[in-house]
Amino acid sequence: MNPQTTRLVLKRPHTHAGKSFQIGDRIDVDPHTATWLLSQDVVFAVAEPPASDTPLDPVLDELRPEPSKPLSKSPSKDLPKEIKP
């Protein structure tokens, strides 16, 4: 995507630059056209994911929970053992 363009997703069929697009198709348009399409309720804007070379935040990585282990076929095996006095 060109830095001068905005990526949009169509809410309904639309013809842009002589090409027909369907619902859910993504189009890249200049900012002026994007503003007009948004005002006509033809599209919605797409939030772009960060570039893959973006450094991750080590603090957030520390807070990220560990993946949970899969449950066994016997639910009683997954329960904690009782503490005996």
C-alpha positions in Angstrom: 0.0 0.0 0.0 1.3 3.4 -1.0 1.8 5.8 2.0 -0.5 8.3 0.1 -3.4 5.9 0.1 -6.0 4.6 2.6 -7.1 1.0 2.7 -10.9 0.6 2.9 -13.3 -2.4 3.0 -16.5 -2.3 1.0 -19.8 -2.6 2.8 -21.7 -3.0 -0.5 -20.8 -3.7 -4.2 -19.0 -0.7 -5.8 -17.3 0.2 -9.0 -14.0 2.0 -8.5 -11.6 3.1 -11.3 -13.7 1.1 -13.8 -13.4 -2.1 -11.9 -16.3 -3.8 -10.0 -15.8 -4.8 -6.4 -17.9 -6.9 -4.1 -18.8 -6.7 -0.4 -15.7 -7.3 1.7 -13.2 -6.4 -1.0 -10.4 -4.1 0.0 -9.5 -1.1 -2.0 -6.6 1.4 -1.7 -7.7 5.0 -2.5 -6.3 8.5 -2.1 -7.3 10.4 1.1 -9.9 12.6 -0.7 -11.7 9.6 -2.2 -11.5 7.7 1.1 -13.3 10.7 2.9 -16.0 10.7 0.2 -16.6 6.9 0.3 -16.7 7.0 4.1 -19.2 9.8 4.0 -21.4 7.8 1.6 -21.3 4.8 4.0 -19.9 2.6 1.2 -16.9 1.5 3.1 -15.2 1.2 6.5 -11.6 1.9 7.3 -9.2 -0.9 8.0 -6.8 -0.7 10.9 -3.4 -1.9 9.6 -1.4 -4.3 11.7 2.1 -3.0 12.8 5.0 -3.8 10.5 6.7 -7.1 11.3 9.9 -5.2 12.1 8.2 -3.2 14.9 9.9 -4.1 18.2 7.6 -5.8 20.7 7.2 -4.3 24.1 9.1 -6.5 26.6 6.8 -5.3 29.5 3.7 -6.5 27.6 5.4 -9.7 26.7 6.1 -10.4 30.4 2.4 -9.8 31.2 1.2 -12.1 28.5 -0.3 -15.3 30.0 1.2 -18.6 29.2 -0.8 -20.8 26.9 -3.0 -23.1 28.9 -2.4 -26.9 28.7 -5.1 -29.0 27.0 -7.5 -30.7 29.3 -7.2 -34.5 29.7 -10.0 -36.8 28.7 -10.8 -37.4 32.4 -11.9 -34.1 33.9 -11.1 -35.3 37.5 -7.4 -35.5 36.5 -7.4 -31.7 35.8 -8.7 -30.8 39.2 -6.2 -29.8 41.9 -5.5 -32.5 44.5 -7.2 -31.9 47.8 -5.0 -30.6 50.7 -5.2 -33.0 53.6 -4.8 -31.6 57.2 
